[in-house]
Structures are given as C-alpha cells and as structure tokens.
Amino acid sequence: MPVSKRYILASDIGGSHITSAIVDTADWSILFESVTRNRVDSSSDAKSIFQNWASNLKETITKSPEEIKQLGIAMPGPFDYEKGISLMHNQDKYDSLFQLDTSAGIREAMGNSSIEIRYINDAAAFLQGEIFASKLDNEEKILGITLGTGLGSAVWSNGNKAFDADLWNTAYRDSIFEEYLVTRWFTRRFEELTGNKAEGLKEILEQHQDEAEFATLIQEYSAQLLDFLKFFSEKYNCTHYIIGGNIAKALDIITSYRTEEFSAYTIGRSNLDEKAAIIGAASIF
C-alpha cells in the first residue's frame, strides 16, 4: 500500500467518547465511511482507556484507502500538547492518565511504535475545523466555545490558526467558569432543585422539560453563559461565536430564555459537531 500524507487519521476525544475518522487533506473532507465512534469510561484505569482508544483507532485505519502514518488528536485540557502528557485531575475525566505519556500508551495499545502522534486542544481543533469546512476564513475574527463535560474556548483570527484561549479555570462567583457551564452543573443543580438525579442534560430535556424547575435551571444557566460571553468578548474584542459540544444541542432553548441579551452576539451553532474537531486535528500536520 502506498504511503501518503494525503490521508490522516484524526480523533476527537471527549470525556465520554472517542470519535475517529480518516481525513482527506486534499479538500479537508472526512471519509464518512471511516467514521468510528465508541463510548469511553473515562473513570476507568489507564490500561483500559488506552485499549479502548486503540480499538477505535485500529478499526478506523482499516477503512483508509492508503497506509496511515500520522494521528492527530483533539484532546481536552489541561494537557501538555507538545509532550503528550495528560494534566487532567479532579475533573471527572481521565484521572488515571494524570501525568502519563499518552503517546506511549496509545502506541503500545495499538501495537504500532512508528505512528506519529500530535495533539491539539479540542476547542481550538473544533474552531479550526468549523472555519476550514464552513469557508468562514474571510471573517476577521471568530471565537469558539465548546460546552460538554468541560468548557473549551478558542480564538481564530484571519491568517492564523485557532488557539486555545484557556479560560475554563477563570475565577467566577465562588469557583471558576467551568463549574457553572458544563454537564455536571446541570446534574448537580437539577438534583438541588428537584431532589432527583439525572444522567445529563439530554435526560433532563427529554423527561423533565414540563416541570417548573426546568425553567429555573435554564434561566440560571443562560445567565451564566451570558456572563461568560461578555467576559470572552471583552477580552478579545469580538462578538462572533461558534458554539459546539453536547450542551450546544440545546442552544435554542437556552437562548430563548434571554433572547434580547443574546442578540448582542452573533452566535452560530456547530454544523459539524465532533467532525469539526476531527478536521482540526488533521490540520496540525
């Protein structure tokens, strides 16, 4: 099989999943028949996590038209993206990988010692991929936010690659912004309001939307999101956003509670979701 840099294996790794695909760098498209998605228990031991990832990656490689030599990974932070060392700790995901050499763990689990692995922050990858795929590169500046198990933030400006704004741990109220904008805020606050447990926002939306506490929950969240938009916009002098992540699927509901205040911003929801991060991860080669 001929070796080519045209096709790159790229992955989006989140707190509960890994999605991989082969990216054709000739036109920055995903070979959709190659898309492979697996659930990940990010609270499990390191060996199990690496084996789970490797299984997904090896399956994706079998769907490539040419031999794969490069792997780009969109990874949540905190993470040493140059050295491939996980720095996630006490964030409800990947505690067992803390300070481990992630590249070595992946190569060993894949049985592939020669594959070149590079990393990019997941929020930066998401924003870069959206801009590449949506032909938005004529804009002056765009800010990106990912809302899921973590809070991602990124900045893209014309002529430059997107970069991680790293705002997740910015002081906010009695804690940091991330604690008020991610999935665990919804589940924790929902239990405080109702006395009931829920797996995540999806379950809350599907089963509890008619309850009085639901309006309180979304009103509070929308206020917190507006506080973050204001902070981010003032820091980078931009009001144009692309927002992705699992929570963004409910963005229409969230913004409907404070329509006038959200109208101060130009907000686009991700067209590609995790596929944007995959394209962005491939772009680092």
N, C-alpha and C positions, 0 to 999 in steps of 0.2 A: 504494500500500500504506500503511495507517495506521501512524503511528509510535507506539510504545508502550514504556513501561519495564517492561511485564509480562514480556517475553521478553528475556533477556540471554545474550549469547554468553560462554561461560566455558571456560577451558582449564586443564589440568594439564600443566605442562611438567616433564619429568624429564631425567635425564642421557642417556637413550637413546630418549625418545619424546615426542610431544605428543598429548594426547587432548582433544578439544573437543566441546562439545555446547551445545544451546540449553536454558536453564533457565527454567521457568515459575515466576516468583516468587509466583504466587497460592497455590501449595501446596508450593513448593520441590521440585518434581519435575523430572527430566530428561526431555526428549522423546527417548526412546530411539532413535527412527528417525534422530535427528540426530547420534548419537554417531559421531565420526570419529577414527580413530587412525592415526598414522604413526610409523614409526621415524625417529629423528634421529641423524645422525652428529655428536655434539657436539664432535668434534675437528676438524671442517672449518672453512672460512673463514666470516667473519661473513655475507657476502652469501648464501652457500649455506644457512646456518642460517635467516636471515630469510625466504628464499624458500620453504624447506621449511615453516616455520611458517605463512607466508601462504597457501600452497596448502591446507593443512589448514583454516585459518580460513575461507577463501573457500568451500570445499566445504561446511563446516558451515552457513554463512549461507544457502546455497541451500535448506536444509532447514527454515528458520524460517518460521512462519506470518505473521510481521509483520516490518517493516523493523527492522534491528538498528542501534542507535546506541552501544551500550556493550559493552566487552570487559573481563572480569575474568580475571586470570591468576594462578594459583597457581605460584609460582616458587621454586626452591631458593635458599638463601643461600650465601654472603653476597651481598646485593643491596640497593641503596638503593630501598626500596619506595615512598617518596614521590616521588623524582625519576625512577625508572625506569632506573637506572644499574646495570649488572652489575658486581659486585665479585669474581666468581669467578676465581680464579687458582691454577694448580698444584693443581687438584682433580680432574683427569681429566675435566673437562667445561667446555665453553664458554669456554676460554681466549681465543678470538678475539673474544669480546664484552666483554672486560675494559675497563671504564670507558667503554663506548659507551652512547649514548642508545638504549635498547632500543625505546622507543615510536616514535621517529622511524624506526628501522629496520623495524619492523613496518608502520607506516603506509605507508612508501614501497613496501615489497614487496607490500602489499595493494592499492596504488593507491587508498587511502582516507584522505584527510587529516583527515577530520572525526570519525572514530570515537573515542569517549572510552575511554581505557585506564587501568585501575587494577590495582595489584598487591597480592598478599598472600603472606606466607611460606607455602610449600607445607605445612609441618607444621601451622601454625595453620589453614589452609584445610581440611586433612584433618579435623582435630579438630572444627572448627566444623560442617562438613558432616555428619559422623557424628552429632553431637548433634542437629542440625536434623532429619535424616532418621530417626534411630532413636528420637526422642522421649525423649531422656535428660536433658532440661533441668530435670527435677525433682531431679537429683543436686546435691550441694553443690559438688563439685569433681572434675574428671577431668583426668588427664594424658595427653598423646598423644605417641607416638613413631612416626617413620617410618624404616624401615630399608631402604636400597637402595644407590644409588651414593653417597648422602650420608646423614648422620644428622640427622634432624629431631626437634625436641622442642617441645611446645606445652602451654599451660596454659589450661584453661577453668574458670571459677567461675560459680556461679549469678548471673544478671543481667548478666553481662559477655560480651563477645566473646572468643573464644580469642586468645591472643597467643603470639608466638614466644618460647620460653624460651632459645633461642640457646646451647645447651650443647655444640654439636658440637666446639668447639675447647677444651673444658675439659681441663686437664692430666690425663693418665692414663698411668701407667707411664713409658715413655721417650718418650712422644709426647702424643697427645690422644685422647679417647674415639672420635672418628670413625674414626681409623685402625684401631681394633680391632673395629668394629661394622658395617662396610659391605662391599659386594661385593668390593672389591679386597683386603680382609683374607682372605677365603675363597680367592681365586685365588692370592694370594701364599703363604699358609700351606700350601695344598694342594700347591703346587709344592715348597715346602721339605720337606714330609713324604714326598712320593712321587717327586719328580723329574719329574712330568708337569704339563703345562699344562692348564688348563680355562678355558672362556669365562666361567663364572659358577657360582653355587650351583645353578641348575637342572640344568646338565650334571653337576655333582658328584653331586647327588641321583639323577639318572636312571641314571648309568653307574658310580658308584663306591661305592654305599651298602653293598655287601657287603665292602668292603676294611677291613682293620684300622685303617688310617689315618683312615678316616671317623669312627670313634668318637672318636679323639683330637681331630680337628678340631672336632666338635660339642661335646665336653666342654669344650674350651678356649673356644669361642665362648659357650657357656651361662654359664660363669663370668664372662666379660667383660660379658655382658648383665646378669647379676645385680649386678655392681658398679655398672653404670650405673643400674639401677632403684633400688638403695639410695641412691646419690647424689641422684638426682632426687627420690625420695620424701622424703628428709630435708630437701632444700632447700625443698619446697613442702608438706610435711606432708600427704601424700596417697599412698595405695597403690592407687588405682583407675586402671587404664590401658586405653587403646585403642591397639593397635599395628597399623600398616599398613606398606605398602611390599612390594616383591617378596620380601624375606627373610622377612617375616611369614607367607608361604605355607607355610613350613617350621616355623612356631612350635611345632606339636605335637611334632615331632621334637626340636627344640631344648630345649623344657621337659621332655621325658621323661627327659633325662639327669640332671636335678636336681629331680625332682618336689617333694620336701619343701621345698626352698628357694624354689621359685617359688610354692608355696602361700601364702606370706606376702603375696602380691599378688593383687588381683582383676584379671585380665587378659582383656580381650575383643579378639578379632581383628576387624579392619575388616570390616564387612558389605558395604561399597560399593567398597572399594579406591580407585582413582583417581577414581571418580564422586563420592566424598565431597569430594575436593579441588575438583572442578568446582562442586558446590553451594556450598561455602565461598567459592570465588572469586566466584560470582554474588552472594553475600550482602554484598559490600562496597559495593554501590550502594544 
